[in-house]
């Protein structure tokens, strides 16, 4: 919903909305084998694991269908308003304020047989998590003089399962003439870990990997799961650019950007963990790999910079339309 009101002799534009989303998924796996059924086929002689010409029916008694069910919920309420607060030589300064409440929940439930590690080459545990988020923001747009506009903004958020963070932004716009515009901005932001990144249960797979410590290549058990000790991803962004319109229908835009990301959330991969001799590579007493824990982690800093440019020309014709 949105509207217009006059409060205390001040013109106010307001918006408000609310919503709820629910999603349910079911992943079905076919032709998986139970460990007990696989072993029974070997014991009875119906299946020989050392040859390649076993009839496909030899493992029919061990085949099962697995199911993994997922559920996600999202509910939210948003409200905001903008209004003039004082007058400057360049015009009215406006303030925008608002708030948000959000509820997130998710679950992931594998088959009981998968969770009990009764399936060949597959395993996992269920996960369930939820969080509430409160957020508020304020923004000031101030036309200091006719040619200069300054924007100051800030957003505060609190996550029930993570903590609090504040994201500021400063931007300046300078337009000395109608055909020339200069702009610059600096902002600091963050991204909280998602519910799956924090709460995902353990899932097991087998990957072909090389172990330099024992100089062997083979299939090793890899356990993937969430990490409740994750920090938020943070980003600092700086932008500066110009827009020039030398002709009525011609515009040229050039922007330089520089972004620094810290504590990006990702998995490193089982082979990289082995290569780095990570403590997440769990070994047996004889030095062979027992399993690799490939959980979500905060990885190293990432820096990105570049230039965006655009040349646009609007061409109107009587016979062929506009281009």
C-alpha positions as semicolon CSV with decimal commas, in nm:
position;residue;x (nm);y (nm);z (nm)
1;X;0,000;0,000;0,000
2;X;0,108;0,358;-0,052
3;X;-0,038;0,700;0,003
4;X;-0,003;1,069;0,064
5;X;-0,084;1,261;0,381
6;X;-0,039;1,599;0,542
7;X;0,083;1,569;0,898
8;X;0,165;1,877;1,105
9;X;0,152;2,092;0,789
10;X;0,407;1,862;0,621
11;X;0,348;1,665;0,302
12;X;0,429;1,299;0,364
13;X;0,451;1,012;0,114
14;X;0,420;0,672;0,281
15;X;0,435;0,307;0,182
16;X;0,361;-0,017;0,366
17;X;0,348;-0,379;0,263
18;X;0,340;-0,724;0,415
19;X;0,369;-1,074;0,281
20;X;0,421;-1,440;0,354
21;X;0,584;-1,701;0,133
22;X;0,590;-2,076;0,191
23;X;0,782;-2,325;-0,023
24;X;0,793;-2,703;0,003
25;X;1,023;-2,923;-0,205
26;X;1,083;-3,296;-0,239
27;X;1,387;-3,443;-0,410
28;X;1,353;-3,805;-0,516
29;X;1,654;-4,028;-0,573
30;X;1,617;-4,350;-0,769
31;X;1,828;-4,665;-0,798
32;X;2,013;-4,614;-0,472
33;X;2,127;-4,931;-0,295
34;X;2,087;-5,022;0,068
35;X;2,408;-5,136;0,232
36;X;2,234;-5,443;0,374
37;X;2,081;-5,537;0,037
38;X;2,411;-5,481;-0,144
39;X;2,595;-5,704;0,102
40;X;2,323;-5,971;0,079
41;X;2,357;-5,978;-0,301
42;X;2,732;-6,032;-0,265
43;X;2,691;-6,299;0,003
44;X;2,438;-6,493;-0,206
45;X;2,662;-6,482;-0,514
46;X;2,403;-6,291;-0,717
47;X;2,643;-5,997;-0,754
48;X;3,021;-6,003;-0,798
49;X;3,181;-5,663;-0,729
50;X;3,503;-5,768;-0,906
51;X;3,354;-5,812;-1,253
52;X;3,171;-5,574;-1,487
53;X;2,922;-5,811;-1,651
54;X;2,678;-5,858;-1,364
55;X;2,315;-5,865;-1,484
56;X;2,126;-5,548;-1,391
57;X;1,870;-5,761;-1,206
58;X;2,136;-5,887;-0,963
59;X;2,088;-5,581;-0,740
60;X;1,711;-5,541;-0,778
61;X;1,655;-5,654;-0,421
62;X;1,883;-5,379;-0,291
63;X;1,738;-5,088;-0,490
64;X;1,541;-4,821;-0,307
65;X;1,397;-4,478;-0,372
66;X;1,511;-4,201;-0,137
67;X;1,338;-3,874;-0,061
68;X;1,468;-3,549;0,082
69;X;1,211;-3,291;0,188
70;X;1,274;-2,919;0,225
71;X;1,061;-2,640;0,363
72;X;1,112;-2,263;0,373
73;X;0,906;-1,980;0,521
74;X;0,940;-1,605;0,484
75;X;0,714;-1,345;0,643
76;X;0,774;-0,969;0,635
77;X;0,626;-0,630;0,721
78;X;0,774;-0,308;0,577
79;X;0,678;0,055;0,630
80;X;0,840;0,381;0,523
81;X;0,777;0,751;0,474
82;X;0,949;1,049;0,313
83;X;0,895;1,419;0,378
84;X;1,071;1,758;0,354
85;X;1,252;1,873;0,668
86;X;1,409;2,207;0,580
87;X;1,487;2,432;0,285
88;X;1,831;2,495;0,138
89;X;1,943;2,726;-0,139
90;X;1,915;2,434;-0,384
91;X;1,565;2,334;-0,272
92;X;1,394;2,126;-0,005
93;X;1,593;1,866;0,187
94;X;1,405;1,537;0,219
95;X;1,427;1,264;0,479
96;X;1,316;0,905;0,428
97;X;1,270;0,673;0,726
98;X;1,144;0,320;0,751
99;X;1,154;-0,013;0,922
100;X;1,122;-0,382;0,851
101;X;1,040;-0,698;1,041
102;X;1,122;-1,032;0,880
103;X;1,084;-1,395;0,986
104;X;1,281;-1,668;0,808
105;X;1,266;-2,042;0,866
106;X;1,389;-2,347;0,682
107;X;1,426;-2,721;0,724
108;X;1,588;-3,005;0,532
109;X;1,490;-3,363;0,614
110;X;1,641;-3,668;0,439
111;X;1,502;-4,022;0,449
112;X;1,551;-4,202;0,778
113;X;1,761;-4,461;0,593
114;X;1,989;-4,187;0,454
115;X;2,021;-4,024;0,795
116;X;2,112;-4,362;0,946
117;X;2,383;-4,413;0,679
118;X;2,212;-4,724;0,543
119;X;2,247;-4,621;0,175
120;X;2,555;-4,693;-0,037
121;X;2,741;-4,370;-0,121
122;X;2,492;-4,141;0,049
123;X;2,434;-4,002;0,394
124;X;2,319;-3,693;0,575
125;X;2,145;-3,541;0,873
126;X;1,839;-3,321;0,900
127;X;1,859;-2,948;0,971
128;X;1,614;-2,695;1,103
129;X;1,659;-2,326;1,178
130;X;1,480;-1,994;1,200
131;X;1,554;-1,630;1,270
132;X;1,386;-1,294;1,316
133;X;1,527;-0,974;1,168
134;X;1,454;-0,615;1,270
135;X;1,582;-0,332;1,050
136;X;1,552;0,045;1,035
137;X;1,688;0,303;0,795
138;X;1,713;0,678;0,754
139;X;1,820;0,876;0,447
140;X;1,875;1,248;0,393
141;X;1,890;1,403;0,046
142;X;2,008;1,763;0,069
143;X;2,043;1,998;-0,233
144;X;2,310;2,217;-0,070
145;X;2,314;2,452;-0,368
146;X;2,151;2,424;-0,709
147;X;2,450;2,235;-0,853
148;X;2,534;2,011;-0,555
149;X;2,326;1,739;-0,389
150;X;2,444;1,533;-0,091
151;X;2,297;1,203;0,023
152;X;2,355;1,056;0,370
153;X;2,203;0,720;0,460
154;X;2,230;0,448;0,720
155;X;2,065;0,112;0,786
156;X;2,077;-0,082;1,113
157;X;1,982;-0,450;1,133
158;X;1,955;-0,701;1,414
159;X;1,947;-1,078;1,353
160;X;1,827;-1,303;1,635
161;X;2,082;-1,572;1,549
162;X;2,370;-1,355;1,433
163;X;2,389;-1,010;1,589
164;X;2,370;-0,650;1,476
165;X;2,530;-0,444;1,202
166;X;2,517;-0,090;1,062
167;X;2,558;0,003;0,696
168;X;2,632;0,370;0,609
169;X;2,639;0,545;0,272
170;X;2,758;0,886;0,153
171;X;2,700;1,016;-0,199
172;X;2,763;1,348;-0,375
173;X;2,620;1,468;-0,705
174;X;2,760;1,777;-0,881
175;X;2,597;1,913;-1,197
176;X;2,762;2,240;-1,305
177;X;2,551;2,253;-1,623
178;X;2,266;2,057;-1,779
179;X;2,501;1,862;-2,006
180;X;2,758;1,755;-1,744
181;X;2,715;1,553;-1,424
182;X;2,976;1,425;-1,178
183;X;2,891;1,173;-0,906
184;X;3,071;0,982;-0,630
185;X;2,967;0,752;-0,347
186;X;3,106;0,542;-0,063
187;X;2,915;0,269;0,118
188;X;2,977;-0,007;0,368
189;X;2,752;-0,310;0,370
190;X;2,722;-0,658;0,510
191;X;2,548;-0,986;0,433
192;X;2,453;-1,219;0,716
193;X;2,502;-1,594;0,665
194;X;2,196;-1,763;0,519
195;X;2,003;-2,021;0,719
196;X;2,142;-2,314;0,512
197;X;2,498;-2,181;0,550
198;X;2,452;-2,182;0,928
199;X;2,218;-2,475;0,991
200;X;2,262;-2,722;0,705
201;X;2,291;-3,075;0,838
202;X;2,572;-3,308;0,742
203;X;2,551;-3,475;0,402
204;X;2,794;-3,741;0,283
205;X;2,934;-3,800;-0,063
206;X;3,229;-3,992;-0,203
207;X;3,476;-3,810;-0,428
208;X;3,781;-3,925;-0,622
209;X;4,071;-3,728;-0,472
210;X;4,451;-3,735;-0,455
211;X;4,629;-3,749;-0,119
212;X;4,989;-3,622;-0,153
213;X;5,081;-3,743;0,197
214;X;5,027;-4,108;0,104
215;X;5,067;-4,058;-0,274
216;X;4,738;-4,233;-0,341
217;X;4,430;-4,154;-0,545
218;X;4,098;-4,299;-0,440
219;X;3,743;-4,237;-0,331
220;X;3,717;-4,058;0,001
221;X;3,421;-3,971;0,218
222;X;3,339;-3,598;0,213
223;X;3,105;-3,452;0,475
224;X;2,942;-3,116;0,392
225;X;2,753;-2,913;0,650
226;X;2,672;-2,564;0,780
227;X;2,878;-2,367;1,027
228;X;2,726;-2,185;1,325
229;X;3,049;-1,986;1,380
230;X;3,035;-1,796;1,050
231;X;3,090;-1,420;1,043
232;X;2,898;-1,189;0,812
233;X;3,034;-1,096;0,472
234;X;3,129;-0,728;0,460
235;X;3,187;-0,500;0,163
236;X;3,324;-0,150;0,112
237;X;3,239;0,016;-0,216
238;X;3,370;0,335;-0,378
239;X;3,233;0,474;-0,704
240;X;3,311;0,785;-0,905
241;X;3,188;0,876;-1,249
242;X;3,049;1,126;-1,493
243;X;2,764;1,162;-1,740
244;X;2,810;1,393;-2,038
245;X;2,549;1,482;-2,299
246;X;2,739;1,673;-2,571
247;X;2,443;1,652;-2,809
248;X;2,069;1,647;-2,751
249;X;2,029;1,274;-2,819
250;X;2,380;1,156;-2,723
251;X;2,492;1,061;-2,371
252;X;2,824;0,919;-2,251
253;X;2,857;0,754;-1,908
254;X;3,185;0,649;-1,744
255;X;3,204;0,508;-1,389
256;X;3,498;0,368;-1,193
257;X;3,424;0,124;-0,910
258;X;3,639;-0,032;-0,638
259;X;3,492;-0,298;-0,408
260;X;3,658;-0,482;-0,119
261;X;3,483;-0,793;0,014
262;X;3,591;-0,946;0,344
263;X;3,494;-1,282;0,493
264;X;3,311;-1,412;0,188
265;X;3,125;-1,732;0,269
266;X;3,201;-2,042;0,064
267;X;3,331;-2,397;0,085
268;X;3,696;-2,461;0,001
269;X;3,649;-2,797;-0,167
270;X;3,779;-3,133;-0,049
271;X;4,088;-3,141;-0,272
272;X;4,203;-2,797;-0,157
273;X;4,160;-2,901;0,206
274;X;4,378;-3,207;0,142
275;X;4,641;-3,003;-0,044
276;X;4,662;-2,754;0,243
277;X;4,680;-3,031;0,507
278;X;4,377;-2,877;0,677
279;X;4,272;-2,998;1,023
280;X;3,936;-3,070;0,858
281;X;4,104;-3,368;0,692
282;X;4,057;-3,640;0,953
283;X;4,306;-3,926;0,927
284;X;4,320;-4,277;1,066
285;X;4,602;-4,399;1,291
286;X;4,793;-4,530;0,986
287;X;4,778;-4,190;0,810
288;X;4,507;-4,275;0,557
289;X;4,220;-4,031;0,519
290;X;3,910;-4,123;0,717
291;X;3,693;-3,835;0,591
292;X;3,708;-3,467;0,489
293;X;3,485;-3,207;0,654
294;X;3,405;-2,947;0,387
295;X;3,189;-2,698;0,579
296;X;3,106;-2,337;0,498
297;X;3,383;-2,099;0,606
298;X;3,477;-1,732;0,576
299;X;3,736;-1,724;0,300
300;X;3,996;-1,459;0,218
301;X;3,950;-1,096;0,113
302;X;3,848;-1,020;-0,244
303;X;3,915;-0,692;-0,426
304;X;3,739;-0,595;-0,747
305;X;3,783;-0,280;-0,954
306;X;3,684;-0,175;-1,300
307;X;3,525;0,078;-1,529
308;X;3,169;0,076;-1,660
309;X;3,102;0,281;-1,970
310;X;2,803;0,340;-2,191
311;X;2,746;0,544;-2,505
312;X;2,381;0,597;-2,594
313;X;2,235;0,773;-2,896
314;X;1,861;0,810;-2,952
315;X;1,775;0,815;-3,321
316;X;1,425;0,899;-3,439
317;X;1,310;0,837;-3,796
318;X;0,984;0,907;-3,973
319;X;0,975;0,573;-4,156
320;X;1,141;0,319;-3,925
321;X;1,057;0,433;-3,573
322;X;1,293;0,511;-3,288
323;X;1,630;0,349;-3,221
